[in-house]
Amino acid sequence: MRLEGKTAIITGAASGMGAEEARLFAREGCKVVVADLTDDLGEAVVEEIAQSGGEGHYVHTDVTSEQAWNSLVDETLDKFGALDILVNNAGLSSSFVQDDDDFDAWQKLLDVNLNGVYLGTRAVLPVMKNSGAGTIVNISSISGFVGSAGGHPGYFASKGGVRIYTKAMAFKHGPDGIRVNSVHPGVMPPMRSAAAFGAPASASPRANRLIRMIPLRRKGEPIDVAYAVLFLASDEAAYITGTELIVDGGMLCGYGGYPDPED
């Protein structure tokens, strides 16, 4: 029960890493607000939490909307009476669009992946400052450290922005008792926004080469990220802020990025 008595908002929590984080947080005693645009999947996660004896609540949320964020925070406070943790998990995949020169895609990636983090952080700060404590975990990527020929450049820009923005907020709001950290997943199962573009099969030659570049010789799973987020959100990380927790199986230790698409 590492989060007993806490209340958390997790965005993008209807599927993938966000859903795993929501389920894990609930098992650890946290009241979880599942925020997403996909209502049926989001409600299903809340139902899973309830069936396991936890407390959850779904709120339809567009993370690019200031009004939606304000409503989300208000509904969280109305439902649970507190807000201790924010996990900015919602994001678009690097393969959200296949045309690297698509400027609309650049803007969309920055709007969701970076502006969504900014708006969410801004929305919860008054509540956390008023209570004198709080923790924010921002999901970035190893693409926040290194570039690659694969994926829209807007993805790398957005994830790098999340990494530095996290540090700025940690420095600024540490005196308020608010901790802000980032988590950087490596190779993971395809995101929902990447599915339409046919992510490579796990047995493909390129996928096999990718796995060989990871010292632990496997791709990550959502639960691997969820446990990292849980640690940073818990009181066990009470003296950790402004840091980057890389969850990549060691990939950045030697290679420093993804193989080129033609590999």
TORNU-142094 format. One record per residue: residue in three letters; chain; x, y, z of N, C-alpha, C in turn. Coordinates in pm, whole numbers, plus 50000, padded with zeros to 5 digits. Layout:
BEGIN
SITE rest kette neast nnorth   nup caeast canorth  caup ceast cnorth   cup
SITE  ALA     A     X      Y     Z      X       Y     Z     X      Y     Z
...
// end
This chain:
BEGIN
SITE rest kette neast nnorth   nup caeast canorth  caup ceast cnorth   cup
SITE  MET     A 50084  49879 50000  50000   50000 50000 50087  50125 50000
SITE  ARG     A 50170  50138 49900  50268   50247 49897 50206  50383 49867
SITE  LEU     A 50082  50384 49819  50013   50510 49790 49883  50522 49869
SITE  GLU     A 49876  50454 49982  49754   50454 50061 49718  50596 50102
SITE  GLY     A 49591  50632 50081  49543   50764 50118 49570  50872 50016
SITE  LYS     A 49634  50838 49904  49666   50935 49800 49561  50933 49689
SITE  THR     A 49555  51044 49618  49469   51054 49499 49553  51098 49381
SITE  ALA     A 49536  51030 49268  49617   51059 49149 49532  51078 49026
SITE  ILE     A 49575  51168 48940  49524   51179 48804 49628  51118 48712
SITE  ILE     A 49585  51028 48625  49674   50969 48525 49611  50992 48388
SITE  THR     A 49679  51065 48301  49626   51090 48168 49666  50978 48072
SITE  GLY     A 49589  50963 47966  49616   50855 47872 49607  50719 47937
SITE  ALA     A 49517  50708 48036  49513   50587 48121 49413  50484 48074
SITE  ALA     A 49360  50499 47953  49264   50402 47903 49330  50279 47842
SITE  SER     A 49459  50288 47813  49528   50176 47750 49678  50187 47774
SITE  GLY     A 49750  50083 47738  49896   50085 47741 49955  50114 47878
SITE  MET     A 50061  50196 47878  50131   50226 48002 50041  50297 48101
SITE  GLY     A 49955  50387 48053  49868   50461 48144 49772  50369 48217
SITE  ALA     A 49715  50272 48146  49623   50178 48210 49696  50093 48312
SITE  GLU     A 49818  50051 48280  49896   49970 48374 49930  50050 48498
SITE  GLU     A 49963  50177 48478  49992   50265 48592 49868  50279 48682
SITE  ALA     A 49752  50298 48618  49628   50316 48693 49596  50192 48777
SITE  ARG     A 49609  50075 48716  49579   49951 48789 49677  49930 48904
SITE  LEU     A 49806  49957 48879  49907   49939 48983 49886  50039 49097
SITE  PHE     A 49861  50164 49063  49837   50265 49167 49720  50224 49255
SITE  ALA     A 49613  50175 49192  49495   50135 49269 49528  50019 49362
SITE  ARG     A 49607  49923 49314  49646   49811 49400 49730  49858 49518
SITE  GLU     A 49798  49969 49501  49882   50023 49608 49807  50121 49697
SITE  GLY     A 49673  50123 49687  49591   50201 49779 49554  50340 49733
SITE  CYS     A 49587  50374 49609  49560   50508 49557 49420  50517 49496
SITE  LYS     A 49355  50631 49513  49233   50661 49440 49274  50721 49307
SITE  VAL     A 49228  50661 49197  49282   50693 49065 49175  50755 48976
SITE  VAL     A 49208  50870 48919  49124   50930 48816 49185  50897 48681
SITE  VAL     A 49112  50820 48603  49155   50778 48470 49108  50885 48371
SITE  ALA     A 49201  50955 48309  49169   51062 48216 49210  51022 48075
SITE  ASP     A 49116  51028 47982  49146   50986 47845 49035  51036 47753
SITE  LEU     A 49056  51016 47624  48955   51049 47523 48873  50929 47481
SITE  THR     A 48921  50809 47511  48855   50686 47469 48768  50634 47583
SITE  ASP     A 48642  50672 47579  48554   50650 47694 48533  50503 47728
SITE  ASP     A 48511  50419 47626  48482   50278 47655 48601  50210 47722
SITE  LEU     A 48721  50235 47671  48840   50174 47731 48868  50232 47869
SITE  GLY     A 48846  50361 47885  48868   50423 48014 48774  50371 48120
SITE  GLU     A 48647  50358 48085  48549   50302 48179 48582  50157 48214
SITE  ALA     A 48638  50085 48117  48675   49946 48142 48789  49937 48244
SITE  VAL     A 48884  50029 48237  48993   50030 48335 48938  50058 48474
SITE  VAL     A 48845  50154 48484  48785   50185 48613 48708  50064 48668
SITE  GLU     A 48642  49991 48580  48570   49872 48623 48666  49766 48674
SITE  GLU     A 48780  49749 48606  48882   49656 48653 48929  49693 48793
SITE  ILE     A 48952  49822 48813  48999   49870 48943 48895  49839 49050
SITE  ALA     A 48768  49864 49020  48662   49838 49116 48652  49690 49150
SITE  GLN     A 48663  49606 49048  48653   49461 49071 48769  49409 49157
SITE  SER     A 48879  49482 49156  48994   49442 49237 48992  49507 49375
SITE  GLY     A 48883  49578 49405  48870   49638 49536 48924  49778 49549
SITE  GLY     A 48962  49839 49436  49017   49974 49440 48912  50079 49409
SITE  GLU     A 48956  50204 49410  48868   50316 49380 48919  50390 49257
SITE  GLY     A 48832  50403 49157  48869   50472 49035 48753  50555 48983
SITE  HIS     A 48785  50648 48895  48684   50735 48836 48733  50778 48699
SITE  TYR     A 48646  50772 48601  48685   50810 48465 48636  50950 48432
SITE  VAL     A 48724  51028 48365  48686   51162 48318 48734  51177 48174
SITE  HIS     A 48642  51205 48083  48676   51232 47944 48759  51361 47939
SITE  THR     A 48880  51351 47886  48973   51465 47894 49055  51481 47767
SITE  ASP     A 49057  51602 47715  49147   51640 47606 49261  51718 47669
SITE  VAL     A 49381  51660 47673  49492   51723 47745 49542  51850 47678
SITE  THR     A 49496  51878 47556  49538   52001 47489 49445  52118 47521
SITE  SER     A 49344  52094 47602  49244   52196 47634 49260  52245 47777
SITE  GLU     A 49281  52375 47793  49292   52434 47926 49162  52415 48004
SITE  GLN     A 49049  52434 47937  48919   52417 48003 48900  52273 48050
SITE  ALA     A 48942  52176 47966  48928   52036 48005 49012  52005 48128
SITE  TRP     A 49130  52060 48136  49215   52039 48252 49153  52097 48379
SITE  ASN     A 49100  52217 48367  49036   52278 48484 48918  52195 48533
SITE  SER     A 48840  52143 48438  48726   52059 48473 48771  51929 48538
SITE  LEU     A 48882  51872 48484  48935   51748 48538 48978  51765 48684
SITE  VAL     A 49049  51872 48712  49094   51897 48849 48974  51919 48941
SITE  ASP     A 48877  51998 48895  48757   52024 48976 48681  51894 49006
SITE  GLU     A 48666  51808 48904  48593   51684 48924 48668  51589 49017
SITE  THR     A 48800  51591 49008  48881   51509 49099 48861  51552 49244
SITE  LEU     A 48862  51680 49266  48844   51732 49402 48702  51706 49452
SITE  ASP     A 48604  51719 49363  48465   51691 49402 48446  51544 49438
SITE  LYS     A 48513  51456 49361  48496   51312 49381 48573  51260 49502
SITE  PHE     A 48700  51301 49514  48786   51241 49616 48835  51339 49722
SITE  GLY     A 48814  51469 49702  48849   51567 49803 48996  51601 49814
SITE  ALA     A 49078  51549 49725  49222   51576 49731 49285  51546 49596
SITE  LEU     A 49406  51596 49578  49485   51565 49459 49631  51570 49498
SITE  ASP     A 49693  51453 49501  49832   51441 49547 49932  51414 49436
SITE  ILE     A 49887  51347 49331  49978   51298 49227 49920  51327 49089
SITE  LEU     A 50005  51372 49000  49969   51383 48858 50071  51304 48777
SITE  VAL     A 50021  51215 48692  50108   51145 48597 50068  51192 48457
SITE  ASN     A 50154  51272 48396  50132   51319 48260 50179  51210 48163
SITE  ASN     A 50090  51118 48135  50123   51001 48054 50075  51011 47909
SITE  ALA     A 49969  51088 47885  49910   51094 47751 50012  51143 47648
SITE  GLY     A 50010  51081 47531  50103   51123 47426 50074  51054 47295
SITE  LEU     A 50132  51109 47190  50122   51051 47057 50253  50984 47020
SITE  SER     A 50245  50879 46941  50362   50802 46900 50447  50878 46799
SITE  SER     A 50574  50838 46788  50663   50896 46687 50616  50864 46546
SITE  SER     A 50539  50755 46531  50485   50718 46400 50338  50760 46387
SITE  PHE     A 50299  50860 46466  50165   50916 46456 50133  50953 46311
SITE  VAL     A 50234  51000 46239  50220   51029 46097 50350  50988 46030
SITE  GLN     A 50342  50943 45905  50460   50890 45838 50538  50995 45759
SITE  ASP     A 50479  51110 45736  50544   51216 45660 50621  51306 45754
SITE  ASP     A 50755  51296 45752  50838   51374 45843 50828  51524 45819
SITE  ASP     A 50781  51565 45700  50772   51706 45668 50633  51764 45693
SITE  ASP     A 50547  51686 45755  50410   51731 45782 50411  51827 45900
SITE  PHE     A 50389  51956 45871  50394   52058 45975 50275  52048 46070
SITE  ASP     A 50160  52008 46017  50043   51989 46104 50072  51879 46208
SITE  ALA     A 50144  51775 46165  50180   51668 46258 50278  51721 46363
SITE  TRP     A 50372  51804 46320  50466   51866 46415 50390  51940 46524
SITE  GLN     A 50293  52020 46482  50215   52098 46577 50132  52008 46669
SITE  LYS     A 50075  51901 46612  49992   51810 46691 50076  51736 46795
SITE  LEU     A 50194  51691 46754  50283   51621 46847 50325  51711 46963
SITE  LEU     A 50359  51834 46932  50397   51927 47038 50276  51962 47125
SITE  ASP     A 50160  51973 47063  50040   52011 47138 50004  51905 47241
SITE  VAL     A 50006  51779 47198  49969   51671 47290 50083  51636 47385
SITE  ASN     A 50200  51611 47330  50311   51557 47409 50377  51659 47502
SITE  LEU     A 50380  51785 47461  50449   51886 47540 50351  51986 47603
SITE  ASN     A 50264  52045 47521  50169   52142 47576 50074  52076 47675
SITE  GLY     A 50039  51950 47650  49952   51878 47743 50016  51865 47880
SITE  VAL     A 50146  51841 47883  50220   51833 48009 50221  51968 48079
SITE  TYR     A 50244  52072 48001  50246   52208 48057 50110  52245 48116
SITE  LEU     A 50002  52222 48039  49869   52258 48085 49829  52178 48209
SITE  GLY     A 49864  52049 48209  49831   51966 48324 49904  52010 48449
SITE  THR     A 50033  52038 48433  50112   52083 48547 50058  52215 48600
SITE  ARG     A 50029  52306 48510  49976   52436 48551 49843  52423 48624
SITE  ALA     A 49761  52327 48582  49628   52310 48641 49634  52254 48783
SITE  VAL     A 49731  52166 48811  49736   52104 48944 49821  52181 49044
SITE  LEU     A 49907  52268 48997  49999   52337 49088 49928  52414 49199
SITE  PRO     A 49821  52490 49170  49757   52563 49280 49707  52471 49391
SITE  VAL     A 49653  52355 49354  49604   52260 49454 49720  52206 49538
SITE  MET     A 49827  52166 49470  49941   52110 49541 50011  52214 49627
SITE  LYS     A 50023  52335 49577  50086   52442 49656 50003  52474 49780
SITE  ASN     A 49873  52469 49764  49785   52497 49878 49798  52391 49988
SITE  SER     A 49819  52266 49946  49833   52158 50044 49976  52145 50095
SITE  GLY     A 50071  52209 50026  50210   52205 50069 50286  52082 50028
SITE  ALA     A 50226  52002 49937  50293   51880 49892 50229  51832 49763
SITE  GLY     A 50304  51753 49689  50252   51694 49567 50366  51637 49485
SITE  THR     A 50331  51550 49394  50434   51494 49305 50379  51481 49164
SITE  ILE     A 50462  51516 49068  50426   51510 48927 50528  51422 48856
SITE  VAL     A 50478  51327 48780  50566   51240 48701 50529  51257 48554
SITE  ASN     A 50625  51300 48475  50604   51323 48333 50666  51211 48251
SITE  ILE     A 50587  51151 48162  50639   51043 48079 50701  51102 47953
SITE  SER     A 50831  51090 47942  50905   51134 47824 50940  51010 47743
SITE  SER     A 51065  50992 47707  51111   50880 47624 51262  50886 47618
SITE  ILE     A 51325  50775 47578  51468   50784 47550 51492  50877 47431
SITE  SER     A 51385  50902 47353  51395   50998 47243 51403  51141 47295
SITE  GLY     A 51391  51160 47424  51417   51289 47484 51566  51313 47507
SITE  PHE     A 51648  51208 47483  51793   51217 47497 51865  51214 47363
SITE  VAL     A 51816  51131 47270  51888   51108 47144 51792  51117 47026
SITE  GLY     A 51850  51140 46909  51771   51144 46787 51781  51014 46709
SITE  SER     A 51707  51009 46600  51705   50891 46513 51649  50931 46379
SITE  ALA     A 51682  50853 46276  51627   50879 46144 51482  50835 46134
SITE  GLY     A 51437  50750 46225  51299   50701 46223 51210  50783 46315
SITE  GLY     A 51087  50806 46271  50993   50881 46353 50991  51028 46319
SITE  HIS     A 50876  51090 46338  50862   51232 46307 50949  51316 46402
SITE  PRO     A 51022  51414 46350  51109   51494 46437 51034  51567 46547
SITE  GLY     A 50906  51593 46526  50827   51658 46630 50818  51575 46757
SITE  TYR     A 50825  51442 46742  50821   51354 46858 50944  51376 46946
SITE  PHE     A 51061  51380 46883  51185   51400 46956 51187  51537 47022
SITE  ALA     A 51140  51638 46949  51135   51773 47005 51044  51779 47127
SITE  SER     A 50929  51713 47116  50832   51716 47227 50886  51643 47349
SITE  LYS     A 50948  51528 47329  50997   51450 47443 51120  51515 47507
SITE  GLY     A 51203  51578 47425  51314   51654 47482 51263  51773 47562
SITE  GLY     A 51157  51836 47512  51096   51947 47584 51041  51905 47718
SITE  VAL     A 50977  51788 47723  50924   51737 47849 51037  51717 47950
SITE  ARG     A 51147  51665 47903  51261   51639 47993 51311  51768 48059
SITE  ILE     A 51332  51873 47980  51385   51997 48035 51279  52074 48114
SITE  TYR     A 51155  52070 48065  51047   52136 48139 51034  52076 48279
SITE  THR     A 51050  51945 48288  51044   51877 48417 51146  51935 48514
SITE  LYS     A 51268  51955 48466  51373   52008 48552 51341  52151 48596
SITE  ALA     A 51288  52231 48503  51255   52369 48538 51149  52374 48647
SITE  MET     A 51047  52289 48635  50940   52288 48734 50989  52232 48868
SITE  ALA     A 51078  52134 48864  51133   52079 48987 51210  52186 49064
SITE  PHE     A 51288  52263 48991  51369   52367 49054 51279  52478 49110
SITE  LYS     A 51178  52514 49033  51092   52625 49073 51001  52590 49189
SITE  HIS     A 50949  52466 49192  50846   52433 49289 50892  52340 49401
SITE  GLY     A 51020  52309 49405  51072   52235 49519 51042  52304 49652
SITE  PRO     A 51062  52436 49660  51030   52506 49785 50884  52497 49826
SITE  ASP     A 50796  52463 49731  50653   52446 49762 50620  52305 49809
SITE  GLY     A 50723  52220 49817  50700   52082 49859 50655  51993 49745
SITE  ILE     A 50673  52038 49621  50626   51962 49505 50746  51903 49431
SITE  ARG     A 50742  51772 49412  50848   51703 49339 50803  51679 49194
SITE  VAL     A 50895  51697 49099  50864   51678 48957 50977  51598 48893
SITE  ASN     A 50943  51481 48838  51043   51394 48776 50993  51342 48641
SITE  SER     A 51083  51291 48562  51044   51234 48432 51089  51089 48421
SITE  VAL     A 51010  51012 48347  51041   50871 48319 51059  50858 48168
SITE  HIS     A 51161  50781 48129  51199   50772 47988 51198  50627 47941
SITE  PRO     A 51083  50579 47890  51076   50441 47841 51158  50423 47713
SITE  GLY     A 51206  50301 47695  51275   50264 47572 51179  50194 47477
SITE  VAL     A 51223  50084 47419  51141   50010 47323 51026  49942 47396
SITE  MET     A 50906  49977 47357  50785   49929 47422 50687  49878 47315
SITE  PRO     A 50580  49808 47357  50476   49772 47260 50420  49897 47194
SITE  PRO     A 50371  49885 47070  50321   50003 46998 50212  50076 47076
SITE  MET     A 50218  50209 47072  50113   50290 47132 49988  50281 47047
SITE  ARG     A 49874  50317 47107  49748   50312 47034 49753  50401 46910
SITE  SER     A 49821  50515 46919  49829   50606 46805 49923  50558 46697
SITE  ALA     A 49998  50449 46723  50091   50396 46622 50033  50276 46551
SITE  ALA     A 49926  50217 46603  49875   50091 46551 49834  50099 46405
SITE  ALA     A 49782  50214 46363  49732   50227 46227 49842  50215 46123
SITE  PHE     A 49966  50234 46166  50077   50231 46071 50150  50098 46069
SITE  GLY     A 50091  49998 46135  50147   49863 46125 50285  49850 46184
SITE  ALA     A 50294  49857 46316  50424   49840 46381 50484  49707 46340
SITE  PRO     A 50617  49702 46325  50681   49579 46278 50655  49461 46368
SITE  ALA     A 50637  49345 46310  50614   49223 46388 50736  49194 46473
SITE  SER     A 50712  49133 46588  50821   49108 46682 50928  49017 46624
SITE  ALA     A 50892  48936 46524  50989   48843 46466 51056  48899 46340
SITE  SER     A 51028  49024 46303  51086   49081 46182 51236  49100 46200
SITE  PRO     A 51313  49099 46090  51458   49119 46101 51495  49249 46171
SITE  ARG     A 51424  49358 46140  51455   49486 46205 51426  49479 46354
SITE  ALA     A 51313  49417 46392  51280   49405 46534 51384  49323 46607
SITE  ASN     A 51431  49216 46543  51534   49133 46607 51664  49209 46626
SITE  ARG     A 51702  49291 46526  51823   49372 46540 51806  49473 46653
SITE  LEU     A 51686  49527 46664  51659   49624 46770 51676  49560 46907
SITE  ILE     A 51624  49439 46924  51636   49370 47052 51782  49343 47085
SITE  ARG     A 51863  49312 46983  52004   49284 47008 52080  49408 47055
SITE  MET     A 52023  49526 47033  52086   49650 47080 52051  49680 47225
SITE  ILE     A 51964  49600 47284  51923   49620 47423 51996  49519 47510
SITE  PRO     A 52077  49564 47605  52153   49470 47687 52068  49362 47754
SITE  LEU     A 51946  49394 47795  51862   49293 47859 51790  49204 47758
SITE  ARG     A 51811  49231 47629  51763   49144 47519 51612  49123 47517
SITE  ARG     A 51538  49226 47550  51394   49220 47534 51339  49361 47528
SITE  LYS     A 51223  49376 47468  51155   49505 47474 51093  49522 47613
SITE  GLY     A 51062  49645 47647  50998   49670 47774 50849  49639 47771
SITE  GLU     A 50791  49628 47887  50648   49608 47901 50589  49723 47983
SITE  PRO     A 50461  49753 47963  50400   49864 48039 50420  49854 48189
SITE  ILE     A 50422  49734 48244  50439   49720 48388 50577  49765 48432
SITE  ASP     A 50678  49753 48345  50812   49800 48379 50811  49950 48403
SITE  VAL     A 50739  50021 48320  50727   50166 48334 50641  50201 48455
SITE  ALA     A 50533  50124 48474  50442   50153 48584 50512  50146 48719
SITE  TYR     A 50599  50049 48737  50670   50039 48864 50768  50155 48884
SITE  ALA     A 50827  50203 48776  50915   50320 48786 50835  50444 48827
SITE  VAL     A 50718  50460 48767  50633   50574 48800 50585  50563 48945
SITE  LEU     A 50548  50442 48987  50504   50419 49124 50612  50463 49223
SITE  PHE     A 50735  50425 49198  50844   50463 49288 50855  50614 49301
SITE  LEU     A 50855  50684 49188  50871   50829 49191 50751  50898 49256
SITE  ALA     A 50633  50837 49242  50513   50896 49301 50503  50871 49450
SITE  SER     A 50574  50771 49499  50562   50730 49639 50655  50811 49729
SITE  ASP     A 50632  50798 49859  50716   50866 49957 50857  50807 49964
SITE  GLU     A 50877  50692 49901  51011   50633 49896 51106  50722 49815
SITE  ALA     A 51049  50807 49729  51130   50898 49647 51122  51041 49702
SITE  ALA     A 51103  51054 49832  51079   51184 49894 51192  51285 49873
SITE  TYR     A 51312  51237 49846  51426   51328 49827 51475  51326 49682
SITE  ILE     A 51384  51290 49591  51419   51285 49449 51329  51380 49372
SITE  THR     A 51389  51478 49306  51314   51567 49219 51405  51619 49109
SITE  GLY     A 51345  51646 48993  51421   51697 48880 51509  51594 48812
SITE  THR     A 51482  51467 48837  51569   51363 48782 51500  51289 48668
SITE  GLU     A 51578  51211 48595  51528   51130 48483 51548  50983 48517
SITE  LEU     A 51441  50908 48514  51450   50763 48537 51431  50693 48403
SITE  ILE     A 51539  50633 48353  51539   50568 48222 51498  50422 48238
SITE  VAL     A 51399  50380 48161  51348   50243 48167 51361  50184 48027
SITE  ASP     A 51483  50145 47991  51510   50105 47852 51589  49976 47837
SITE  GLY     A 51604  49899 47947  51680   49776 47938 51828  49796 47912
SITE  GLY     A 51875  49920 47930  52016   49950 47909 52050  49999 47770
SITE  MET     A 51949  50026 47686  51975   50060 47547 52065  50183 47529
SITE  LEU     A 52045  50284 47612  52124   50406 47597 52267  50392 47648
SITE  CYS     A 52296  50280 47714  52431   50262 47767 52537  50261 47658
SITE  GLY     A 52505  50202 47543  52607   50189 47441 52567  50237 47304
SITE  TYR     A 52439  50219 47270  52401   50252 47132 52360  50398 47120
SITE  GLY     A 52267  50440 47204  52228   50580 47202 52113  50612 47110
SITE  GLY     A 52031  50515 47072  51916   50546 46988 51866  50427 46911
SITE  TYR     A 51769  50451 46825  51708   50347 46745 51784  50326 46615
SITE  PRO     A 51774  50207 46554  51834   50187 46422 51757  50265 46318
SITE  ASP     A 51823  50292 46207  51755   50362 46098 51644  50275 46041
SITE  PRO     A 51538  50336 45983  51424   50259 45934 51462  50155 45831
SITE  GLU     A 51570  50183 45753  51604   50088 45648 51684  49969 45699
SITE  ASP     A 51723  49971 45824  51802   49859 45878 51721  49730 45880
// end
